[in-house]
Amino acid sequence: MDCKLFEVRDRGTFIPVMAIRLESDNDQESWLLRRAGYAEPFGQYIVVIKLAGGFGTWSSDPYEWGSARTMQMAHRYMNEFWNDLEYGDVIDVEYILKEKPEPAESERVPPPSMSPAPRPHVSHRWMMSKSPGVQCRTCGCDSRSPAGAVQCNA
């Protein structure tokens, strides 16, 4: 079995999914897959699970998603390009359907205009340590400061 997580994107849509390609060299697993109704070769089946905090839906058939174009198209894309997809890839349905010229970037990477501003120096609480000086109790850094310090120097 090969398992990958993907970020499925469409117009105003973000869906984290887990996809599992059903293939096994193990006799017991192969028997269980056949017994569950899957025909060989098992690698033709990709189970896609919407990750939704324990309440996600799943399917091994892209057309079982009904008229929901996002999941149907993403699932079909996974079936066709499984070996080319990397773990964590973005599957952008708008791009696949040629509705836009560039694929979406992961939401994990903020656009340049949303880059976090530099953090101002924050006051930390210090605690006494066994060695001379004190250690930052807020961030746990190993830097030592002379007794009476009120800020972390890290």
N, C-alpha and C positions, 0 to 999 in steps of 0.2 A: 504494500500500500504506500502511496506517495501522497503526502498532505501538504497543501500550500494555503496561505492566507492571502487574500486580495482585497483591494479597495475598489469597489464597483462605483462608478460615477456616471451620472446622466444629468440632464437639466435639473438643477436644484436638488440633486440627490447624492447622498453618500451612504453606501451600504457596505459594511465590513462582512466578508464571507470567508468561510473555510471550505476548501475543495479537496476532495479525496478521490484519487484515481484508484479504482478497484482492480488491483492486479496482485497476484500472489504466487510464489513458488512453493508455498506450504500446502501440503495435501489436505490438512484439516480445514484451513481457511478456504481453499478452493471448493471443498465439499460443502462448507457452510454457505458460500456464495451461490453455488448451484442449487442447494436446498432452498435458499431464499428466493429463487426464481431468476437469477442472473445467468445468462448464457455465455459460454466462452467465445472469444477471448474476453476476459473480464476488463482488460484495459480500455475497452470501448466505453465503459461507464465511469462517469465522474459525478460523484455525489456533491452537491453544492448546498451548504448550510448558511442561512443568514444568521449572523451573530448578533443577538439582541438580548444580552443579559440573561440567557437561559430560556428564552421564549422564541427562538428562531425557528423558521420553517425550513424544510429541506426537500430536495428532489434529486433523483438521478436521471430525470427526463427533462430536457430543456423546455419541452412543450407543455409540461405539467404546470408551468408558472402561469398558464393562461394567456390573456392578452397583455399582461404586464411586460411591456417591451424591454424594460431595463434588465430584469432578471433573465428573461428568455434569450435576449441577444448576448448578454454576458456569459451565460451558460453555454450557448452554442459556440462562442468565441473560445472558451476554455476547452471545449471538446476538440476544436479544430487546431488550436495552437498550444496545447498543453506543454509540449517539450520546449517551446520557445519562451514560455512564461517563467519569470523568476519569482521567488518567494517575496511576497509583499508588493508585487506590481499593481499599478493602477490600470483597471480595465474601464476605459472611457467609451460608453455607448454612443454618445454624440459623435466622437471622432471615428469610431468604427463605421457608423452610418454616413460618414462624410458630411455631417452637418456643421462641422467646424474644422479649420485647417490644422490646428495643433492639439495634441492630447492634453488632458488636464494633468496638472502636477498633483502629487500627494498633498492632502491636507496637513500632513505632518510637517511639510516644509512651508513656512509662512512666506507669502510674497514679500519682496523687498520693502514695500511701503508699510508692512506690518511687522517689521523686525523689531524685537523688543528694544526699548531704550536702555542705555546703560544704567545699571542699578546704583543708586547712591549708597555710600557707605552706611551700613546699618549698625546701630548699637547692639552689642551682645552682652549677655550676662556671663560673668566669670565665676568659676568655682575653684576652690583650692585643690591642688593636686599634691601627690606625694613628693614630687620634685619641687625645687624652688620655683616661685612664681605661681601663676594661675593658668587654667586652661579654659577655653571658650566652652560654655555650657549650651549655647544655642546651636552652633553648627558642629561642635565636636572636633574642631581643628586641633592639630597638634602644636600649633604655635603657642609659645609661652610669652606671657607679658608680666612685667613686674607687678607686685601686689598693688592694688588700688587702680589698675587700669580699667577703663569702662568700654573700650572698643577692641574688637578683634583686628589684628593687623594682617590677617590672611587675605 
